[in-house]
Amino acid sequence: MLNEDLYKKALGTFASGVTVVTAYDSQGKVTGLTASAFSALSMDPALVLVCPNYSSDTYPILSKAKRFAINILSAEQTDVAFAFAKKGEAKDAAISGLDISCSSLENPVIEGAVTVIECQLWREYEGGDHAILVGEVESIKIDDEQTPMVYCQGKMAAWQGSN
């Protein structure tokens, strides 16, 4: 049997961006989750995937909404990452004061994000204790003035790449 702690430690050595996946619930309330399990999948058609845990209170809303925005956070948005990582009423309270607007495609988007990728749910697959949501990209907005946030070994920091 695989050692779970070793598995988590190994995966933690892979640096990734930090995203918040947002959608509106059936009452029009913003919901979302912080996710580092995000990846490009295909160029034609343009597809991305995000993998929420089945136990997430946001997962069923994302699945039912059929559309979502993937907000790639800037280095200055650690408060946003932590707010969307909360659960239940604590999350509702934490995100209530954030700068979130409704896009022309009717997705909630986080102001100040480096990139916002808006998607329509294309397919959904099972992936162990996580769902694999494949989104067909409908819109992309990039803010070249922002520095992306990266996540590695349990820490969030600014990307220090060369320009």
N, C-alpha and C positions, 0 to 999 in steps of 0.2 A: 504494500500500500504506500502511496506517495505521501511524504511528510508535508502536511498542509502549510506549516510555517515556512519551510524551505521553498515551497511553491510560491507563496506570497512574496517572500524576500526576492526570489529570482525575478518575478514579474515587476517588482518595485524598482529594479535596476534599469527598466526600459523607460526612458524619458518620454513624456507625451504632453500634448497641450491640455488645457483645461477648458471644458465646454459646459455650458448650461443649455439643456434641451428644454424648450418652452412650448406650451400649447395653452389653448383655452379649454376649460371644462365645459360641460353642457349648460352651465349657468353663466358662462362668459367670464369666469374668474381665471386669472393667470395662475398656471401651475408649472412646475418644472423640476428638474433634477440636475445635480452636478454630475458630470460623467467624463471620465478619461477614456472610457471604452468607446472610441469614435474612430472611424477610418474611412478613407476613400475606397470605393469598391470598383467602379466602372466609369469609363469615359463615354461610352456609347451604348446605352443611354447613360447620362450622368447620374451615378448612384453613389450614395454614402450609407454607412451603417452606424448605428448606435445601439448599445446593448444594456438596457436597464435590467436591474434585478427584478424578478417576479414579485418579490416582497415589497418593492417600492410602492408607496401610495400613489405615485405619479404614473407608474407603468400602465394601469388600466385606462387612465385618461388619455395617454398618448396613443394607445392602441385604438381606442374608440374615436378619438378626434380625427384620425386619418390625415392630419397635417401637423407640422411642427417646425420650429426654428432651432437651428443649432447655432448658439452664440459662442464663438471662440473668444475667451476672455483675455483682456489686457492685463499686464502685470500689476496695474493699479486696482484690480477688481477682486482681490482676495475676499473682501466682505461679501461680494455677490456669490462667489463660490461657496463660502460657508453658509450663507443664507439659504441657498437652494439645496444644501446638503442636509438641512434639518428636516424634521418630520412633523406632520400634522399642524396643529395650531401654532407651534413654535416657528414652523416654516412660513405660515401665513403672516404672522407678525413680522418676521424678519424681512420678507420681500415686499411688504406693504409700502415701505418708504423708498423703494428703489425706482430708478428712472427707466420705466418700461413703456414702450409705445406700441400701438397697433400698426402693423405694416399694411401696405396696399393689398397684400395677399391674405390679410386678416390673421396674422400670426403675431403673438407678443414678441417683441424684440428688445433686447437690453441695450440701452444707449451706452456708448463708450466701448462696446466690444470691438475687437480687432476685425473680426469677420462675422457676418451673419449669413447662414446658408438656410434658405427656406425650402422645405420639402413637402411633398405629398407622399403618404405611406404607399410604397410600391409592393412590398411583400413583408411578411413576418414569419420568422422561423423559431423553433425551439433551440435553445443552446444551454443545456444543463439547468442551472438555477437562474439563468438570464434569458431574456427574449432577445432576438436579433431583429431589430427593426431596420428595414432597408427603405431609405427615402429617395425618391426621384427628385433631383434638384430642380427647383423652379426659379430661384432667384439667388443672387449672390451680391453682397455689399461688403466692400473692404475699406477699412480706414488705415491707410498707409502711415499715418502719424502715430499710431499706437504700437507699443512693444508687447508681443505676446507673452502670456504666462506659461510656464512649463511646470510639470509635476514629475518628481523623481524621488525615490527613497523616502516617501511620505512627506515631502516638502514642496511648497509652491514658491517659485521665484521668477524673476524676469529673464527672458531669453537673452543670452549674451552673445548672439551671433555677430559675425562681421557683416557690414553693409558695403 
